[in-house]
Amino acid sequence: MVRMHPVQLFEDQQDFSHVPKWKQTVSLVVLILVILAMIFEKEIGISIEVSACIGAILLVLTGVISEKDALKSIDLKVVFLFGGSLTLAKALDTTGAGELIADKIVGLLGADPSPILLLLVIFIVTCVLTNFMSNTATTALMIPIAVSLANNLGADPRAVVIATVIAGSCAYATPIGMPANTMVVGLGGYKFKDYVKSGLPLILVSFCDLYDPFACSVPVLSVRRETFELLFTL
C-alpha cells in the first residue's frame, strides 16, 4: 500500500455536500447511541462488540450506507493482524513462555543487583513484552517478579510497581502493541519499522518522565520503606 502525503490526503478529501441531510443525522444519532450503549454496557447487558455490530446493521438497514460499501470498509489486513497477535499473546501467557523470558532476563541481574540497573531492566523487559502481549497480562506477569526483587533489595515494592505499570502501558513500538496501533496500519500504509522508529523515542521519554521526578526529589531506586511511607503521607 502506498503511503499518502498529508497534503495529498487533504487534496483527496471527498465532497459531502451532495449527501442527504437525513443520512448525516441518522449517522450521528446511531453513533451517539452506540457510544452510550458501550458506556452503559453493564446496565443494559449488551457487550460493546454487539452494540457496535447493531449500530452497523442499523446504518445498512436505514440505507445510510450500502451493504457493499460496508463490507469494503472492513480491512482484512487489520482483522488477520489482530487474530494473529491475540493468538501470540495468549500462547505466551498460557504456556508460561512470557514468564520464562522475564525470569531469565531478570535472573541475569544476580542476587544483589544495582537498584538503578534493577529499575532499568524491569522497565525494558516489561516494555518488550507489552509490545507483543496484552498489557494487562504483561503487568500481571511482571509485578510479582518486580515486587520479589524489590523485597530482596529492601526497597519499597511500590517504587518498582509504579515503574512496571508505566512500562506496561508503553506499547508504542509495534503494530500489535495495542488496538489503536493495529487499526491504522492499513489506513496509513505503515510498516513495522515505522512503529519502531516512532515508538522507541516515546518509550525513552516515558522512562525519563518516570525516573527524573523521583530522582530529583527522592531516589526511588534506592529508597527504603520508611522514606517511601513518608512520601505517601505527604
ZADO-1210 file (C-alpha; in nm, 4 decimals, padded with zeros to 6 digits):
<atoms>
<atom x="00.0000" y="00.0000" z="00.0000" code="MET" pos="1"/>
<atom x="00.1343" y="00.3424" z="-00.0975" code="VAL" pos="2"/>
<atom x="00.1548" y="00.5882" z="00.1876" code="ARG" pos="3"/>
<atom x="-00.0109" y="00.9180" z="00.1102" code="MET" pos="4"/>
<atom x="00.1458" y="01.2514" z="00.1906" code="HIS" pos="5"/>
<atom x="-00.0591" y="01.4586" z="00.4396" code="PRO" pos="6"/>
<atom x="-00.1131" y="01.7307" z="00.1743" code="VAL" pos="7"/>
<atom x="-00.2390" y="01.4690" z="-00.0690" code="GLN" pos="8"/>
<atom x="-00.4820" y="01.3408" z="00.1930" code="LEU" pos="9"/>
<atom x="-00.6384" y="01.6851" z="00.2204" code="PHE" pos="10"/>
<atom x="-00.6496" y="01.7250" z="-00.1574" code="GLU" pos="11"/>
<atom x="-00.8232" y="01.3878" z="-00.1995" code="ASP" pos="12"/>
<atom x="-01.0931" y="01.4536" z="00.0592" code="GLN" pos="13"/>
<atom x="-01.4416" y="01.3734" z="-00.0617" code="GLN" pos="14"/>
<atom x="-01.7086" y="01.6346" z="-00.1136" code="ASP" pos="15"/>
<atom x="-02.0010" y="01.5503" z="00.1164" code="PHE" pos="16"/>
<atom x="-02.2237" y="01.8387" z="00.0069" code="SER" pos="17"/>
<atom x="-02.4367" y="01.6017" z="-00.2017" code="HIS" pos="18"/>
<atom x="-02.5048" y="01.3644" z="00.0901" code="VAL" pos="19"/>
<atom x="-02.8674" y="01.3962" z="00.2102" code="PRO" pos="20"/>
<atom x="-02.9074" y="01.5693" z="00.5431" code="LYS" pos="21"/>
<atom x="-03.1069" y="01.2797" z="00.6856" code="TRP" pos="22"/>
<atom x="-02.8169" y="01.0404" z="00.6316" code="LYS" pos="23"/>
<atom x="-02.5835" y="01.2654" z="00.8272" code="GLN" pos="24"/>
<atom x="-02.8401" y="01.2960" z="01.1049" code="THR" pos="25"/>
<atom x="-02.9026" y="00.9211" z="01.1241" code="VAL" pos="26"/>
<atom x="-02.5282" y="00.8501" z="01.1289" code="SER" pos="27"/>
<atom x="-02.4782" y="01.0931" z="01.4158" code="LEU" pos="28"/>
<atom x="-02.7725" y="00.9548" z="01.6138" code="VAL" pos="29"/>
<atom x="-02.6560" y="00.5947" z="01.5673" code="VAL" pos="30"/>
<atom x="-02.3023" y="00.6911" z="01.6713" code="LEU" pos="31"/>
<atom x="-02.4268" y="00.8571" z="01.9908" code="ILE" pos="32"/>
<atom x="-02.6495" y="00.5577" z="02.0726" code="LEU" pos="33"/>
<atom x="-02.3627" y="00.3128" z="02.0199" code="VAL" pos="34"/>
<atom x="-02.1316" y="00.5185" z="02.2427" code="ILE" pos="35"/>
<atom x="-02.3979" y="00.5332" z="02.5143" code="LEU" pos="36"/>
<atom x="-02.4541" y="00.1577" z="02.4829" code="ALA" pos="37"/>
<atom x="-02.0811" y="00.0988" z="02.5280" code="MET" pos="38"/>
<atom x="-02.0671" y="00.3288" z="02.8303" code="ILE" pos="39"/>
<atom x="-02.3632" y="00.1577" z="02.9973" code="PHE" pos="40"/>
<atom x="-02.2625" y="-00.1933" z="02.8905" code="GLU" pos="41"/>
<atom x="-02.3273" y="-00.3500" z="03.2314" code="LYS" pos="42"/>
<atom x="-02.6582" y="-00.1737" z="03.2862" code="GLU" pos="43"/>
<atom x="-02.8146" y="-00.2792" z="02.9536" code="ILE" pos="44"/>
<atom x="-02.6472" y="-00.6216" z="02.9431" code="GLY" pos="45"/>
<atom x="-02.5166" y="-00.5825" z="02.5867" code="ILE" pos="46"/>
<atom x="-02.1439" y="-00.6191" z="02.5204" code="SER" pos="47"/>
<atom x="-01.9608" y="-00.3430" z="02.3367" code="ILE" pos="48"/>
<atom x="-01.8885" y="-00.5558" z="02.0296" code="GLU" pos="49"/>
<atom x="-02.2578" y="-00.6425" z="01.9930" code="VAL" pos="50"/>
<atom x="-02.3513" y="-00.2747" z="02.0293" code="SER" pos="51"/>
<atom x="-02.1077" y="-00.1827" z="01.7523" code="ALA" pos="52"/>
<atom x="-02.2479" y="-00.4523" z="01.5225" code="CYS" pos="53"/>
<atom x="-02.6044" y="-00.3405" z="01.5913" code="ILE" pos="54"/>
<atom x="-02.5082" y="00.0156" z="01.5016" code="GLY" pos="55"/>
<atom x="-02.3522" y="-00.1002" z="01.1740" code="ALA" pos="56"/>
<atom x="-02.6592" y="-00.3081" z="01.0887" code="ILE" pos="57"/>
<atom x="-02.8879" y="-00.0104" z="01.1573" code="LEU" pos="58"/>
<atom x="-02.6880" y="00.2041" z="00.9159" code="LEU" pos="59"/>
<atom x="-02.7253" y="-00.0590" z="00.6437" code="VAL" pos="60"/>
<atom x="-03.0964" y="-00.1191" z="00.7100" code="LEU" pos="61"/>
<atom x="-03.1766" y="00.2528" z="00.7041" code="THR" pos="62"/>
<atom x="-02.9914" y="00.2957" z="00.3744" code="GLY" pos="63"/>
<atom x="-02.7261" y="00.5293" z="00.5106" code="VAL" pos="64"/>
<atom x="-02.4602" y="00.3008" z="00.3644" code="ILE" pos="65"/>
<atom x="-02.4939" y="00.0125" z="00.1232" code="SER" pos="66"/>
<atom x="-02.4062" y="-00.3430" z="00.2176" code="GLU" pos="67"/>
<atom x="-02.1326" y="-00.3449" z="-00.0449" code="LYS" pos="68"/>
<atom x="-01.9703" y="-00.0289" z="00.0932" code="ASP" pos="69"/>
<atom x="-01.9994" y="-00.1642" z="00.4465" code="ALA" pos="70"/>
<atom x="-01.8113" y="-00.4809" z="00.3503" code="LEU" pos="71"/>
<atom x="-01.5475" y="-00.2807" z="00.1616" code="LYS" pos="72"/>
<atom x="-01.4792" y="-00.0752" z="00.4737" code="SER" pos="73"/>
<atom x="-01.3596" y="-00.3858" z="00.6616" code="ILE" pos="74"/>
<atom x="-00.9806" y="-00.4028" z="00.6428" code="ASP" pos="75"/>
<atom x="-00.8976" y="-00.7745" z="00.6376" code="LEU" pos="76"/>
<atom x="-00.5315" y="-00.6924" z="00.6965" code="LYS" pos="77"/>
<atom x="-00.6234" y="-00.5483" z="01.0355" code="VAL" pos="78"/>
<atom x="-00.8549" y="-00.8409" z="01.1135" code="VAL" pos="79"/>
<atom x="-00.5857" y="-01.1014" z="01.0457" code="PHE" pos="80"/>
<atom x="-00.3222" y="-00.8953" z="01.2273" code="LEU" pos="81"/>
<atom x="-00.5494" y="-00.8768" z="01.5310" code="PHE" pos="82"/>
<atom x="-00.6179" y="-01.2502" z="01.5183" code="GLY" pos="83"/>
<atom x="-00.2521" y="-01.3417" z="01.4888" code="GLY" pos="84"/>
<atom x="-00.1327" y="-01.1047" z="01.7606" code="SER" pos="85"/>
<atom x="-00.4023" y="-01.2135" z="02.0053" code="LEU" pos="86"/>
<atom x="-00.3077" y="-01.5770" z="01.9445" code="THR" pos="87"/>
<atom x="00.0591" y="-01.4986" z="02.0072" code="LEU" pos="88"/>
<atom x="-00.0213" y="-01.3107" z="02.3269" code="ALA" pos="89"/>
<atom x="-00.2430" y="-01.5921" z="02.4518" code="LYS" pos="90"/>
<atom x="00.0261" y="-01.8506" z="02.3764" code="ALA" pos="91"/>
<atom x="00.2920" y="-01.6527" z="02.5665" code="LEU" pos="92"/>
<atom x="00.0540" y="-01.6131" z="02.8588" code="ASP" pos="93"/>
<atom x="-00.0883" y="-01.9664" z="02.8891" code="THR" pos="94"/>
<atom x="00.2289" y="-02.1621" z="02.8125" code="THR" pos="95"/>
<atom x="00.4404" y="-01.9692" z="03.0601" code="GLY" pos="96"/>
<atom x="00.6803" y="-01.8561" z="02.7878" code="ALA" pos="97"/>
<atom x="00.6372" y="-01.4939" z="02.8881" code="GLY" pos="98"/>
<atom x="00.7195" y="-01.5712" z="03.2498" code="GLU" pos="99"/>
<atom x="01.0193" y="-01.7775" z="03.1422" code="LEU" pos="100"/>
<atom x="01.1542" y="-01.4870" z="02.9361" code="ILE" pos="101"/>
<atom x="01.1065" y="-01.2431" z="03.2227" code="ALA" pos="102"/>
<atom x="01.2617" y="-01.4756" z="03.4820" code="ASP" pos="103"/>
<atom x="01.5674" y="-01.5485" z="03.2668" code="LYS" pos="104"/>
<atom x="01.6389" y="-01.1866" z="03.1837" code="ILE" pos="105"/>
<atom x="01.5811" y="-01.0536" z="03.5341" code="VAL" pos="106"/>
<atom x="01.7744" y="-01.3507" z="03.6745" code="GLY" pos="107"/>
<atom x="02.0855" y="-01.2330" z="03.4919" code="LEU" pos="108"/>
<atom x="02.0985" y="-00.9404" z="03.7334" code="LEU" pos="109"/>
<atom x="02.2242" y="-01.1656" z="04.0091" code="GLY" pos="110"/>
<atom x="02.1312" y="-01.1857" z="04.3759" code="ALA" pos="111"/>
<atom x="02.2072" y="-00.8241" z="04.4673" code="ASP" pos="112"/>
<atom x="02.1744" y="-00.6024" z="04.1584" code="PRO" pos="113"/>
<atom x="02.2202" y="-00.2283" z="04.1489" code="SER" pos="114"/>
<atom x="01.8882" y="-00.0536" z="04.2182" code="PRO" pos="115"/>
<atom x="01.9320" y="00.1646" z="03.9081" code="ILE" pos="116"/>
<atom x="02.0021" y="-00.1404" z="03.6936" code="LEU" pos="117"/>
<atom x="01.7041" y="-00.3194" z="03.8509" code="LEU" pos="118"/>
<atom x="01.4584" y="-00.0482" z="03.7517" code="LEU" pos="119"/>
<atom x="01.6078" y="-00.0156" z="03.4048" code="LEU" pos="120"/>
<atom x="01.5905" y="-00.3901" z="03.3337" code="VAL" pos="121"/>
<atom x="01.2382" y="-00.4260" z="03.4718" code="ILE" pos="122"/>
<atom x="01.1283" y="-00.1306" z="03.2587" code="PHE" pos="123"/>
<atom x="01.2909" y="-00.2684" z="02.9423" code="ILE" pos="124"/>
<atom x="01.1632" y="-00.6248" z="02.9893" code="VAL" pos="125"/>
<atom x="00.8104" y="-00.5019" z="03.0588" code="THR" pos="126"/>
<atom x="00.8205" y="-00.2715" z="02.7558" code="CYS" pos="127"/>
<atom x="00.9363" y="-00.5509" z="02.5263" code="VAL" pos="128"/>
<atom x="00.6702" y="-00.7939" z="02.6489" code="LEU" pos="129"/>
<atom x="00.3865" y="-00.5413" z="02.6396" code="THR" pos="130"/>
<atom x="00.4578" y="-00.4689" z="02.2738" code="ASN" pos="131"/>
<atom x="00.3817" y="-00.8323" z="02.1874" code="PHE" pos="132"/>
<atom x="00.1442" y="-00.9376" z="02.4660" code="MET" pos="133"/>
<atom x="-00.1607" y="-00.7871" z="02.6286" code="SER" pos="134"/>
<atom x="-00.0590" y="-00.5013" z="02.8560" code="ASN" pos="135"/>
<atom x="-00.2823" y="-00.6464" z="03.1275" code="THR" pos="136"/>
<atom x="-00.1158" y="-00.9865" z="03.1041" code="ALA" pos="137"/>
<atom x="00.2303" y="-00.8293" z="03.0925" code="THR" pos="138"/>
<atom x="00.1683" y="-00.6160" z="03.4002" code="THR" pos="139"/>
<atom x="00.0197" y="-00.9083" z="03.5913" code="ALA" pos="140"/>
<atom x="00.3214" y="-01.1167" z="03.4936" code="LEU" pos="141"/>
<atom x="00.5894" y="-00.8639" z="03.5845" code="MET" pos="142"/>
<atom x="00.4553" y="-00.7142" z="03.9068" code="ILE" pos="143"/>
<atom x="00.5154" y="-01.0269" z="04.1226" code="PRO" pos="144"/>
<atom x="00.8690" y="-01.0545" z="03.9839" code="ILE" pos="145"/>
<atom x="00.9382" y="-00.6858" z="04.0432" code="ALA" pos="146"/>
<atom x="00.7974" y="-00.6972" z="04.3968" code="VAL" pos="147"/>
<atom x="01.0074" y="-01.0001" z="04.4817" code="SER" pos="148"/>
<atom x="01.3271" y="-00.8337" z="04.3601" code="LEU" pos="149"/>
<atom x="01.2422" y="-00.5120" z="04.5460" code="ALA" pos="150"/>
<atom x="01.1884" y="-00.7053" z="04.8683" code="ASN" pos="151"/>
<atom x="01.5269" y="-00.8702" z="04.8280" code="ASN" pos="152"/>
<atom x="01.6876" y="-00.5275" z="04.7956" code="LEU" pos="153"/>
<atom x="01.4993" y="-00.3910" z="05.0951" code="GLY" pos="154"/>
<atom x="01.3313" y="-00.1220" z="04.8810" code="ALA" pos="155"/>
<atom x="00.9622" y="-00.0407" z="04.8938" code="ASP" pos="156"/>
<atom x="00.7854" y="-00.2570" z="04.6303" code="PRO" pos="157"/>
<atom x="00.5563" y="00.0288" z="04.5325" code="ARG" pos="158"/>
<atom x="00.8519" y="00.2010" z="04.3659" code="ALA" pos="159"/>
<atom x="00.9075" y="-00.0778" z="04.1147" code="VAL" pos="160"/>
<atom x="00.5329" y="-00.1389" z="04.0812" code="VAL" pos="161"/>
<atom x="00.4942" y="00.2169" z="03.9531" code="ILE" pos="162"/>
<atom x="00.7711" y="00.1538" z="03.7003" code="ALA" pos="163"/>
<atom x="00.6148" y="-00.1754" z="03.5929" code="THR" pos="164"/>
<atom x="00.2684" y="-00.0272" z="03.5437" code="VAL" pos="165"/>
<atom x="00.4017" y="00.2637" z="03.3370" code="ILE" pos="166"/>
<atom x="00.6220" y="00.0325" z="03.1302" code="ALA" pos="167"/>
<atom x="00.3236" y="-00.1964" z="03.0719" code="GLY" pos="168"/>
<atom x="00.1483" y="00.0932" z="02.9012" code="SER" pos="169"/>
<atom x="00.4377" y="00.1706" z="02.6639" code="CYS" pos="170"/>
<atom x="00.3041" y="-00.0382" z="02.3761" code="ALA" pos="171"/>
<atom x="00.4137" y="00.2094" z="02.1101" code="TYR" pos="172"/>
<atom x="00.6857" y="00.0242" z="01.9207" code="ALA" pos="173"/>
<atom x="00.4910" y="-00.2433" z="01.7300" code="THR" pos="174"/>
<atom x="00.1688" y="-00.2508" z="01.5254" code="PRO" pos="175"/>
<atom x="00.0304" y="-00.5205" z="01.7564" code="ILE" pos="176"/>
<atom x="00.1108" y="-00.3449" z="02.0828" code="GLY" pos="177"/>
<atom x="-00.2373" y="-00.2006" z="02.1205" code="MET" pos="178"/>
<atom x="-00.5584" y="-00.1963" z="01.9131" code="PRO" pos="179"/>
<atom x="-00.5117" y="00.1670" z="01.8111" code="ALA" pos="180"/>
<atom x="-00.1734" y="00.0816" z="01.6554" code="ASN" pos="181"/>
<atom x="-00.3217" y="-00.2054" z="01.4575" code="THR" pos="182"/>
<atom x="-00.6217" y="-00.0154" z="01.3264" code="MET" pos="183"/>
<atom x="-00.4113" y="00.2465" z="01.1443" code="VAL" pos="184"/>
<atom x="-00.1718" y="00.0022" z="00.9767" code="VAL" pos="185"/>
<atom x="-00.3785" y="-00.0332" z="00.6620" code="GLY" pos="186"/>
<atom x="-00.5074" y="00.3240" z="00.6579" code="LEU" pos="187"/>
<atom x="-00.1656" y="00.4836" z="00.6792" code="GLY" pos="188"/>
<atom x="00.0287" y="00.2167" z="00.4923" code="GLY" pos="189"/>
<atom x="00.2696" y="00.1860" z="00.7825" code="TYR" pos="190"/>
<atom x="00.5366" y="-00.0795" z="00.8209" code="LYS" pos="191"/>
<atom x="00.6748" y="-00.2463" z="01.1335" code="PHE" pos="192"/>
<atom x="00.9874" y="-00.0293" z="01.1284" code="LYS" pos="193"/>
<atom x="00.7725" y="00.2852" z="01.1280" code="ASP" pos="194"/>
<atom x="00.6325" y="00.1885" z="01.4677" code="TYR" pos="195"/>
<atom x="00.9799" y="00.1108" z="01.5985" code="VAL" pos="196"/>
<atom x="01.1207" y="00.4462" z="01.4827" code="LYS" pos="197"/>
<atom x="00.8388" y="00.6465" z="01.6365" code="SER" pos="198"/>
<atom x="00.7765" y="00.4230" z="01.9378" code="GLY" pos="199"/>
<atom x="01.1261" y="00.3921" z="02.0827" code="LEU" pos="200"/>
<atom x="01.1660" y="00.7685" z="02.1423" code="PRO" pos="201"/>
<atom x="00.8277" y="00.7732" z="02.3157" code="LEU" pos="202"/>
<atom x="00.9361" y="00.4871" z="02.5401" code="ILE" pos="203"/>
<atom x="01.2575" y="00.6731" z="02.6217" code="LEU" pos="204"/>
<atom x="01.0565" y="00.9834" z="02.7123" code="VAL" pos="205"/>
<atom x="00.8290" y="00.7704" z="02.9309" code="SER" pos="206"/>
<atom x="01.1286" y="00.6302" z="03.1164" code="PHE" pos="207"/>
<atom x="01.2748" y="00.9783" z="03.1697" code="CYS" pos="208"/>
<atom x="00.9390" y="01.1035" z="03.2948" code="ASP" pos="209"/>
<atom x="00.9239" y="00.8097" z="03.5334" code="LEU" pos="210"/>
<atom x="01.2764" y="00.8293" z="03.6684" code="TYR" pos="211"/>
<atom x="01.3505" y="01.2021" z="03.6707" code="ASP" pos="212"/>
<atom x="01.0810" y="01.3242" z="03.9156" code="PRO" pos="213"/>
<atom x="01.1720" y="01.0541" z="04.1661" code="PHE" pos="214"/>
<atom x="01.5436" y="01.1048" z="04.1147" code="ALA" pos="215"/>
<atom x="01.5121" y="01.4788" z="04.1690" code="CYS" pos="216"/>
<atom x="01.3007" y="01.4522" z="04.4821" code="SER" pos="217"/>
<atom x="01.3771" y="01.1165" z="04.6422" code="VAL" pos="218"/>
<atom x="01.5953" y="00.8481" z="04.4790" code="PRO" pos="219"/>
<atom x="01.3231" y="00.5956" z="04.4154" code="VAL" pos="220"/>
<atom x="01.5734" y="00.3372" z="04.3069" code="LEU" pos="221"/>
<atom x="01.7387" y="00.3199" z="04.6454" code="SER" pos="222"/>
<atom x="01.4550" y="00.4472" z="04.8607" code="VAL" pos="223"/>
<atom x="01.3828" y="00.2441" z="05.1695" code="ARG" pos="224"/>
<atom x="01.0432" y="00.1594" z="05.3076" code="ARG" pos="225"/>
<atom x="01.0440" y="00.4336" z="05.5710" code="GLU" pos="226"/>
<atom x="01.1126" y="00.7096" z="05.3180" code="THR" pos="227"/>
<atom x="00.8504" y="00.5829" z="05.0765" code="PHE" pos="228"/>
<atom x="00.5927" y="00.5641" z="05.3541" code="GLU" pos="229"/>
<atom x="00.6684" y="00.9298" z="05.4279" code="LEU" pos="230"/>
<atom x="00.6187" y="01.0244" z="05.0612" code="LEU" pos="231"/>
<atom x="00.2720" y="00.8635" z="05.0517" code="PHE" pos="232"/>
<atom x="00.1630" y="01.0516" z="05.3629" code="THR" pos="233"/>
<atom x="00.2537" y="01.3958" z="05.2207" code="LEU" pos="234"/>
</atoms>
